[in-house]
């Protein structure tokens, strides 16, 4: 996987949980050889950030339904990266999705 993917971590306030999710995801993806840029924001700013940043993947620690217009990005729940429960499956799912983008 060569591309430098854009990932957005969204939480209620755009501070603590999205930063934790971003760091956890980045280190998990690096172990799998995936290079990515991860940005964080609050759910209130998400539509503007999505429009400008154009992420391929969005991780939300809030309800995934609160991401109103993901502009074609795949939206995942970031909660497994907070709890540790299911985090490996989330890493695998994100990597598998990113691999489908390599055309």
C-alpha positions as CSV (number, residue, x, y, z in Angstrom):
1,X,0.0,0.0,0.0
2,X,1.7,3.1,-1.2
3,X,-0.8,5.9,-0.9
4,X,-0.9,8.4,1.9
5,X,-4.5,8.1,2.9
6,X,-6.5,10.9,4.5
7,X,-8.5,9.8,7.6
8,X,-10.7,12.0,9.8
9,X,-11.4,11.3,13.5
10,X,-14.6,13.0,14.7
11,X,-15.7,13.3,18.3
12,X,-18.1,15.5,20.2
13,X,-15.7,18.3,21.0
14,X,-12.8,17.6,18.6
15,X,-10.3,17.2,21.5
16,X,-9.6,14.2,23.7
17,X,-11.3,11.2,22.2
18,X,-10.7,12.0,18.5
19,X,-7.0,12.6,19.4
20,X,-6.8,9.3,21.2
21,X,-8.5,7.5,18.2
22,X,-6.2,9.2,15.7
23,X,-3.0,8.2,17.6
24,X,-4.2,4.7,18.2
25,X,-5.3,4.3,14.5
26,X,-2.0,5.8,13.2
27,X,0.1,3.4,15.2
28,X,-2.0,0.4,14.3
29,X,-2.0,1.2,10.6
30,X,1.8,1.9,10.6
31,X,2.3,-1.7,12.0
32,X,0.4,-2.8,8.9
33,X,2.6,-0.7,6.6
34,X,-0.2,1.8,5.8
35,X,0.8,5.5,5.7
36,X,-1.9,8.0,6.4
37,X,-2.6,11.5,7.5
38,X,-5.1,11.8,10.3
39,X,-7.0,14.9,11.2
40,X,-9.3,15.5,14.1
41,X,-12.4,17.7,14.5
42,X,-15.6,18.0,16.4
43,X,-18.9,16.8,15.0
44,X,-20.0,20.4,14.6
45,X,-17.1,21.2,12.3
46,X,-17.1,17.9,10.5
47,X,-19.1,18.8,7.4
48,X,-16.8,21.7,6.5
49,X,-13.7,19.7,7.3
50,X,-14.9,16.7,5.3
51,X,-15.6,19.1,2.3
52,X,-12.1,20.6,2.4
53,X,-10.0,17.6,3.6
54,X,-11.7,15.0,1.5
55,X,-10.9,12.0,3.7
56,X,-11.3,8.4,2.4
57,X,-12.2,7.2,5.9
58,X,-14.0,8.8,8.8
59,X,-13.8,7.4,12.4
60,X,-16.5,8.8,14.7
61,X,-16.7,8.4,18.4
62,X,-20.2,9.9,18.2
63,X,-23.1,8.2,16.4
64,X,-22.0,7.4,12.8
65,X,-25.4,8.8,11.7
66,X,-24.4,12.2,13.0
67,X,-21.9,12.5,10.1
68,X,-24.3,14.1,7.7
69,X,-22.5,14.1,4.3
70,X,-19.4,12.0,4.3
71,X,-18.7,12.9,0.6
72,X,-18.1,9.2,-0.3
73,X,-15.8,8.5,2.7
74,X,-16.4,5.2,4.5
75,X,-17.6,5.9,8.1
76,X,-16.6,3.6,10.9
77,X,-17.3,3.8,14.6
78,X,-14.1,4.8,16.5
79,X,-15.3,3.4,19.8
80,X,-13.3,0.1,19.5
81,X,-10.1,2.2,19.5
82,X,-11.3,3.8,22.8
83,X,-12.3,0.5,24.5
84,X,-9.8,-1.8,22.9
85,X,-12.6,-4.2,22.2
86,X,-12.7,-5.0,18.5
87,X,-9.9,-2.7,17.7
88,X,-8.0,-5.4,15.7
89,X,-11.0,-6.0,13.6
90,X,-11.4,-2.3,13.0
91,X,-7.7,-2.0,11.9
92,X,-8.3,-5.0,9.5
93,X,-11.6,-3.5,8.1
94,X,-10.0,-0.1,7.5
95,X,-6.9,-1.6,5.8
96,X,-9.1,-3.9,3.6
97,X,-11.3,-0.9,2.6
98,X,-8.2,1.3,1.8
99,X,-6.9,-1.5,-0.4
100,X,-10.0,-1.4,-2.5
101,X,-9.2,2.3,-3.3
102,X,-5.9,1.4,-5.0
103,X,-6.8,1.5,-8.7
